């Protein structure tokens, strides 16, 4: 099998189906964390008192980030599961191709042996028949 034929056996549609969703969730997560920590990094040396509203806002942001992380992890788990299934399918197909190749090799070896027996045996029998006649 050629490289193209082997690559065509990989379920690329399954792999690419979840890639944009994971990239998008990762980008949203990065943006929300960067928005939160971007402001804090500018004021890294300052300690300030926060009101309860600001604390509530930060807690909601952290909860939202945690939910997005859980969603991202779930999507990654689904993708890994589908990749595992695809790898098993490819493994089974490879084993089948190897078995068929081995069987065809065995059959061709048997046919070569049979062909040699058919050609060599009659030639040896004709020599045996002519040898005693030439001695007389």
C-alpha positions in Angstrom: 0.0 0.0 0.0 1.2 3.5 -0.8 1.5 6.3 1.6 -1.6 8.0 0.2 -3.6 4.8 0.6 -2.5 4.4 4.3 -3.3 8.1 5.0 -6.7 7.6 3.5 -7.5 5.0 6.1 -7.1 7.5 8.9 -10.5 9.0 9.9 -9.4 12.6 9.4 -13.0 13.9 9.6 -13.2 12.8 13.2 -9.9 14.3 14.1 -10.7 17.7 12.4 -14.2 17.7 13.8 -13.1 18.6 17.3 -10.0 20.6 16.6 -11.7 24.0 16.0 -13.8 23.6 19.1 -10.8 22.9 21.3 -8.9 25.8 19.8 -11.8 28.2 20.3 -12.3 27.1 23.9 -8.6 27.5 24.6 -8.6 31.0 23.0 -11.6 32.1 25.1 -9.9 30.7 28.2 -6.7 32.5 27.4 -8.4 35.8 26.7 -10.4 35.7 29.9 -7.4 34.8 32.0 -5.3 37.4 30.2 -7.9 40.0 30.7 -8.0 39.2 34.4 -4.3 38.9 35.0 -3.4 41.6 32.4 -4.7 44.3 34.8 -3.2 42.7 37.8 0.3 42.5 36.2 0.4 46.2 35.7 -0.3 46.7 39.4 1.9 43.9 40.6 3.5 45.8 43.5 0.4 47.5 44.8 -1.8 46.0 47.5 -5.3 47.3 47.4 -8.4 46.7 49.3 -11.2 45.2 47.2 -14.9 45.7 47.8 -17.2 42.8 48.1 -18.5 43.6 44.6 -15.0 43.3 43.1 -14.5 40.1 45.0 -17.8 38.7 43.7 -16.8 39.7 40.2 -13.4 37.9 40.5 -15.1 34.8 42.0 -17.5 34.7 39.1 -14.7 35.1 36.6 -12.8 32.2 38.3 -15.9 30.0 38.3 -16.4 30.8 34.6 -12.8 29.9 33.9 -13.2 26.7 35.7 -16.3 25.8 33.7 -14.5 26.6 30.5 -11.6 24.4 31.6 -13.9 21.6 32.4 -15.6 21.9 29.0 -12.2 22.0 27.3 -11.1 18.9 29.2 -14.3 17.1 28.2 -13.7 17.9 24.6 -10.1 16.7 24.8 -11.3 13.5 26.4 -13.8 12.9 23.6 -11.1 13.6 21.0 -8.7 11.2 22.7 -11.4 8.5 22.8 -12.2 8.9 19.1 -8.4 8.8 18.3 -8.1 5.6 20.3 -10.9 4.0 18.4 -9.4 5.2 15.1 -6.0 3.8 16.1 -7.7 0.4 16.9 -9.3 0.4 13.5 -6.0 1.1 11.8 -4.3 -1.6 13.9 -7.0 -4.1 12.9 -6.7 -3.2 9.2 -2.9 -3.4 9.3 -3.2 -6.9 11.0 -5.6 -8.0 8.3 -3.3 -6.7 5.5 -0.4 -8.5 7.1 -2.3 -11.7 7.4 -3.4 -11.6 3.8 0.1 -10.8 2.6 1.5 -13.7 4.7 -1.2 -16.1 3.3 -0.4 -15.0 -0.3 3.3 -15.6 0.4 2.7 -19.1 1.7 0.4 -19.9 -1.3 3.0 -18.6 -3.8 5.7 -20.7 -2.1 3.5 -23.9 -2.3 2.7 -23.2 -6.0 6.4 -22.8 -6.8 7.2 -26.1 -5.1 4.4 -27.8 -7.0 5.6 -26.3 -10.2 9.2 -27.4 -9.6 7.9 -30.9 -8.8 5.9 -31.0 -12.0 8.9 -29.9 -14.1 11.7 -31.8 -12.4 10.0 -35.1 -11.7 9.0 -35.9 -15.3 12.5 -34.9 -16.4 14.1 -37.3 -13.9 11.7 -40.1 -14.9 12.6 -39.8 -18.6 16.3 -39.9 -17.7 15.7 -43.2 -15.7 13.9 -44.7 -18.7 16.7 -43.8 -21.2 19.7 -44.8 -19.0 19.0 -48.6 -19.0 18.3 -48.6 -22.8 21.6 -46.9 -23.6 23.6 -49.5 -21.7 22.4 -52.4 -23.8 
